[in-house]
Amino acid sequence: MRRLLFFKLLTVICISAFSQTGYKVIRTKLPFSTVEKDYYVKQVGNKYVLNGDIIVGNAGQSLMIYQSNNHDGAYIWPKGYVPVRIDASMKSKKTIFNSDMYQNALDAIKDINSITNIRLIPYTNQKDYIRIMYTTDTGYGGISPLGRKGGEQILYITRQSDVKTIIHELLHSLGFWHEQSRYDRDQHVVIDTMNVIPDQRHNFQIEPGTPTSGYDYNSIMHYPANAFAIDKKKPTIRCKNGNNVYDCTLGVSSHYFSDKDIAGINTAYWFNKDVAKRDYAAELSLDYIFKEIKAVDKPLENGVYFIKLISTSKYLDITAINPANGALLQQWDKAGGDNQKFAVTKVGDHLYTFMAMHSNKYLSVTHQSMELRATIDQWDYVDQENQKFYIQYNAAKKGYTIQGKQSRLYWIVLNLQNGAKIIQEDRIMDVFSFEWVSSIPSVVTPAEKIKMNAPVRKLNTIKNQ
């Protein structure tokens, strides 16, 4: 893992065709290089790609080599937050592994934010930002520019990707090269070119950069042992210790990042150590959510409703018609009782409260929990954030999502049975329909309930129910 410093990518000196396979030779000075060199690149669409996934140029009517718009050539992002936009094209797409591509992007951002000095935040019209976009291309998992170039820079992701791929490409965009292409790699590994697919041998070119730590066989930026192999049962990369060459496992760590990855990233972004960590998913604005998940502005009117889970055809229900604080929210066949009727009242922009008609108590996230699979119960109204919920219509799923204001987690149910509890989850799995019953009758208002000194629940983050 290496730190990328302050060098500009110079314009190309020459370009020549390379065989019949779509590869070219460009002569250029890459970031952190002191001399111009020839590099083999593959043309992918109108982009020139180095070593499999690093965008270093594009070919249009006139040749343009990737250059920083920053006058100081600073490819490391400056102190503070790096805006990232997950493009709408990532929604409703599945990988070849049947995982959700949009969620994979969220998970990749979460992992980077949680254990490194890098601080990724949702894009909100900043000048410089990273955009993660789906492409129908095949033959690679993702491609990305190297470091901060200024303006919008697009990271392309295909169906061959997973969370690890997106982390890898984001790290390129944040200024990091490959591990197996560092200048001293031949002291640590041996490349068996005879087992490399001939027109893929260019993917093992040496890249610029100064290592900040010892060679890292487990780096997320390292190719696997059989990368670009003719015979996948044989390695193309073998480990080396002096004159001893041996088979080894490469590019694998317990949770994507190796210890040296984290140390290298944190060395490069040392100036962010005291910058507050951010929760990317929780900070997505409502406007952003509406654009990216195909939600539309279809607010509910204040009223009393039956609330139906579309996936199970069952209704929200307070367990055993219990009027007490702490009675849980579940699903049940429609019976028509007041414990299945809820007064839904707007208290903000797409923000509502739910009052159970049999008890005049309000639906709340149990103990204000921020945990996945925490339950929903009823409680006296005390004007706490765990008693307020965003209700948003999702056009793609043809129903309303319900999301806690405080937890930013969504209501779901885990099985089809009567009595299954309503819990919260970090992704949209269930949507609801609202069946009108009546206008809200004259009852004690939330403000008056507070004046009556209803018991306030203590904040107590709990384990999953």
Secondary structure, 3 states (H helix, E strand, C coil): CEECCECCCCCCCCEEEECCCCEEEEEECCCCCCCCEEEEEEEECCEEEECCCEEEEEECCCEEECCCCCCCCECCCCCCCEEEEECHHHCCCECCCCCEHHHHHHHHHHHHHHHCCCCEEECCCCCCEEEEEECCCCCCCEEEECCCCCCEEEEEECCCCCHHHHHHHHHHHCCCCCCCCCCCHHHCEEECHHHECHHHHHHHCCCCCEECCCCCCCCCCCCCCCCCECCCCCCCEEEEECCEEECCCCCCCCCCCCHHHHHHHHHHCHHHCCCCCCCCHHHCCHHHHHHHCCEECCCCCCEEEEEEECCCCEEEEEHHHCCCCCCEEEEECCCCCHHHCEEEEEEECCEEEEEECCCCEEEEEHHHCCCCCCEEEEECCCCCHHHCEEEEEECCCCEEEEEECCCCCEEECCCCCCCCECEEECCCCCCEEEEEEECCCCCCCHHHHHHCCCCCCCCCCCCCC
